[in-house]
Amino acid sequence: MTPEEVTALFTRSEGDYLFARWGRPIAPVVFGVDDATLAIFKGACEAVVGLAGHEMAETDPDLGSNLIVFFFEDWTELVRVPHLDRLVPDLARRVARLQAAGANQYRFFRFDEQGAIKAAFVFIRMDPDLSRMPAESIALNQIAQTILLWSDTAFAERSPLARAPDGMLVLRPEIAAVIQAGYDPAMPTVAHDSSHALRLAARVGHTLGQIQILGQEP
């Protein structure tokens, strides 16, 4: 990936560069699914968190769970969830806007005093398009887009997933490399200057080079 491509992944539509990663272990919970789908989501979370070299936990000291995923059929269901409006400000207004736009997903982040991610809320409305997707694909896509604070336009035209030769949907290698680079201990947890993307790009290039070497025939 070029430095410009990496920069675009964290440059918001307003023009500001903003990078943030989780500053604490991730403790996920999923509502609105059966046990099989719950296991798929937790498996996807473990895989992406492991890729990042980050940590998971059973509970979060502040919220109990800090990665909260909701599956539902209608946006209005959210306004009936007890106390959710305390965690997601202006919930009713957000719901009205999402409903008017016909959106089928939304992610909301909360941050600590340093600006690191401390909680994420993922809302998934199972419309006909999403209902046709395998649970594994939905889970990997959502966890990939939650492990870092990507730009609001980062995946507007291209998913973070790609189809492997065997037909399985996997993380695009360059996105996996960005996640790994973003969690490098030598990199800052939060960055507001686009020069940060130059350092990310250098690490991404190194990681992709290793992937290509490992993938060569002996």
C-alpha positions in Angstrom: 0.0 0.0 0.0 1.2 3.5 -0.7 1.4 6.1 2.1 -1.5 7.9 0.4 -3.7 4.8 0.5 -2.9 4.3 4.2 -3.6 8.0 4.9 -7.0 7.7 3.2 -8.0 4.9 5.6 -7.9 7.2 8.6 -8.8 10.6 7.0 -12.4 11.4 7.8 -14.8 12.9 5.3 -14.3 16.3 7.0 -10.6 16.1 6.1 -9.2 15.4 9.6 -6.7 12.5 10.2 -7.6 10.4 13.2 -6.2 7.1 14.2 -7.2 5.2 17.4 -6.9 1.7 18.6 -8.2 -0.1 21.7 -6.6 0.9 24.9 -7.9 -2.0 27.0 -8.7 -5.7 26.5 -11.9 -6.3 24.5 -14.8 -8.0 26.2 -17.5 -8.8 23.6 -21.2 -9.6 24.0 -23.8 -10.2 21.2 -27.5 -9.8 21.5 -30.2 -11.1 19.1 -28.6 -14.2 17.8 -28.6 -17.9 18.6 -25.7 -19.8 20.3 -24.2 -20.9 17.0 -23.9 -17.3 15.7 -22.6 -16.1 19.0 -19.8 -18.6 18.8 -19.0 -17.4 15.2 -18.8 -13.8 16.4 -16.6 -14.6 19.3 -14.4 -16.7 17.0 -14.0 -13.8 14.6 -13.2 -11.5 17.5 -10.5 -13.8 18.8 -9.0 -14.1 15.3 -8.8 -10.4 14.6 -7.7 -9.5 18.1 -5.0 -12.2 17.8 -3.9 -10.8 14.5 -3.5 -7.4 16.1 -1.6 -8.8 19.1 -4.1 -7.3 21.4 -6.0 -8.9 24.3 -9.5 -10.1 25.1 -11.1 -10.3 28.5 -14.2 -11.9 30.1 -15.4 -8.6 31.5 -14.6 -4.9 31.4 -14.2 -3.1 34.7 -16.4 -0.1 33.6 -19.1 -1.6 31.4 -18.9 -5.4 31.9 -18.7 -5.8 28.2 -17.1 -3.1 26.0 -17.8 -4.5 22.5 -21.6 -4.8 22.3 -23.2 -6.1 19.1 -27.0 -5.9 18.5 -28.8 -7.8 15.8 -32.4 -6.7 15.0 -35.0 -6.3 12.3 -36.0 -2.6 12.8 -34.1 0.4 14.0 -36.9 1.4 16.3 -36.2 -1.7 18.4 -33.1 0.1 19.8 -35.0 2.9 21.5 -36.7 0.2 23.6 -33.5 -1.2 24.9 -33.2 -0.2 28.6 -30.5 2.3 29.4 -29.0 2.2 25.9 -29.6 5.9 25.5 -27.2 6.4 28.4 -24.4 4.7 26.5 -25.2 6.1 23.0 -26.0 9.9 23.2 -28.9 11.2 21.1 -30.0 7.6 20.4 -33.5 8.5 19.2 -32.1 11.1 16.8 -29.5 8.6 15.5 -32.1 5.9 15.0 -34.4 8.3 13.1 -31.5 9.3 10.8 -30.4 5.7 10.2 -34.0 4.6 9.5 -34.5 7.5 7.0 -31.2 6.5 5.2 -32.2 2.8 5.0 -29.0 1.9 6.7 -28.4 -1.7 7.7 -25.4 -1.2 10.1 -23.9 1.4 12.3 -20.9 1.6 14.7 -20.5 4.0 17.6 -17.3 4.3 19.6 -16.5 5.7 23.0 -13.0 6.8 24.1 -10.9 7.2 27.2 -9.2 10.4 28.4 -6.2 9.8 26.0 -8.5 9.2 23.0 -8.1 5.4 22.8 -11.1 3.2 22.1 -12.7 2.1 25.4 -16.1 0.8 24.0 -17.8 0.1 20.7 -21.5 -0.5 19.9 -22.3 -2.3 16.7 -25.8 -2.2 15.4 -26.8 -4.6 12.6 -30.3 -4.5 11.0 -30.9 -7.8 9.2 -32.3 -6.5 5.9 -32.6 -8.8 2.8 -29.0 -8.0 1.7 -27.4 -9.0 5.1 -29.8 -11.9 5.5 -28.2 -13.5 2.4 -24.7 -13.2 3.8 -23.1 -16.0 5.9 -22.8 -15.2 9.6 -19.0 -15.7 9.3 -18.7 -12.9 6.7 -20.9 -10.5 8.8 -18.9 -11.3 11.9 -15.4 -10.9 10.3 -16.5 -7.7 8.5 -17.8 -6.0 11.7 -14.9 -7.0 13.9 -12.4 -5.8 11.3 -14.1 -2.4 11.2 -14.2 -2.2 15.0 -10.6 -3.2 15.8 -9.4 0.3 14.7 -11.1 3.7 14.3 -11.1 3.7 10.5 -12.3 6.7 8.5 -16.0 6.9 7.9 -15.2 6.5 4.2 -12.5 3.8 4.4 -14.7 0.9 3.2 -17.4 2.9 1.4 -16.4 1.5 -2.0 -14.5 -1.7 -1.1 -15.0 -4.2 1.7 -12.2 -5.1 4.1 -12.8 -8.7 3.1 -11.7 -10.6 0.0 -12.5 -14.1 -1.3 -9.7 -16.6 -1.0 -9.0 -19.2 -3.8 -11.0 -21.8 -1.8 -14.0 -19.4 -1.8 -13.7 -18.4 1.8 -14.1 -14.7 2.7 -11.0 -13.5 4.5 -9.4 -10.2 5.4 -7.7 -8.5 2.5 -3.9 -9.0 3.2 -3.2 -5.2 3.1 -6.0 -4.5 5.7 -4.6 -7.3 7.9 -1.2 -5.7 7.6 -2.6 -2.3 8.6 -4.2 -3.8 11.7 -1.0 -5.5 12.7 1.0 -2.3 12.1 -1.5 -0.2 14.0 -1.0 -2.3 17.1 2.8 -2.3 16.9 3.9 -1.4 20.4 6.2 1.2 18.9 3.3 3.0 17.4 1.1 5.5 19.3 -2.4 4.4 20.5 -3.9 7.7 19.1 -2.7 9.9 16.3 -4.0 13.1 14.8 -1.2 13.9 12.3 -1.1 12.2 8.9 2.7 11.7 9.3 1.5 8.7 11.4 0.4 7.1 8.1 3.9 7.2 6.8 5.1 5.1 9.7 2.1 2.8 9.2 2.8 2.4 5.5 6.4 1.4 6.2 5.4 -1.3 8.5 2.6 -2.5 6.2 5.1 -2.8 3.3 7.4 -4.9 5.5 4.5 -7.2 6.6 3.2 -7.6 3.0 6.7 -8.5 1.8 6.8 -11.3 4.4 3.4 -12.6 3.3 4.6 -12.7 -0.3 7.8 -14.5 0.6 5.9 -17.0 2.7 3.5 -17.6 -0.2 6.2 -18.4 -2.8 6.8 -21.9 -4.1 9.9 -23.5 -2.6 
